[in-house]
Amino acid sequence: QSVLTQPPSASGTPGQRVTISCSGSSSNIGSNYVYWYQQLPGTAPKLLIYRNNQRPSGVPDRFSGSKSGTSASLAISGLRSEDEADYYCAAWDDSLSGAVFGGGTQVTVL
Amino acid sequence: EVQLVESGGGLVKPGGSLRLSCAASGFTFSNAWMSWVRQAPGKGLEWVGRIKSKPDGGTTAYAAPVKGRFTISRDDSKNTLYLQMNSLKTEDTAVYYCTAGNPVAVYWGQGTLVTVSS
């Protein structure tokens, strides 16, 4: 049981917009930044969004992050086949004094 | 270019020990907070623990499942992070990733597989 809650799966057709939610609590998302990672099959995770809504250089602007209260979301617009991957949210948790992750969302491009 | 290269994974029996290393380059290692994150086969990501930079105190923190069994250390002269794993259990079987970032992972290594089995 992950501390942050994500839907296990999401899907869309090419060109569509897909949104992934991440729900936490006041000790993690409510008081700290949210990070998002993309993990392509058989590879290490890669940072997609940091500090709630910032994109590292090289990450397409099709990916965007937002946060409100104790929840966050990742949106993928103009969905492409290469976006098929697992997506994880993460945040620092002040109560646990550790980082916490969501259980991951598998995105499928139909 | 930031590079994190893990090594030391392998097969170990329950109750055994293993030490993982992570060689870092492309950034100022001595100023970085470093962490280990693991991923059991077919499962999600799990934070293992972190060590702050020495200027920030150099303290460690661990996830509950590994506290008292795992120890994170660093050698800033060698730009290397370590994870000493003792009293290993079958549930510790996972790919272990070395990460850099404050306080949550920004850069990731490619991972090293640890298999705990008799």
Interface residues (C-beta under 8 A of the other chain):
Chain A: S2 N32 Y33 Y35 Y37 T43 A44 P45 K46 L47 Y50 P56 Y88 A90 A91 W92 S97 G98 A99 V100 F101 G102 G103 G104
Chain B: S35 V37 G44 L45 E46 W47 G49 R50 A61 Y62 A63 Y97 P103 V104 A105 V106 Y107 W108 G109 Q110 G111
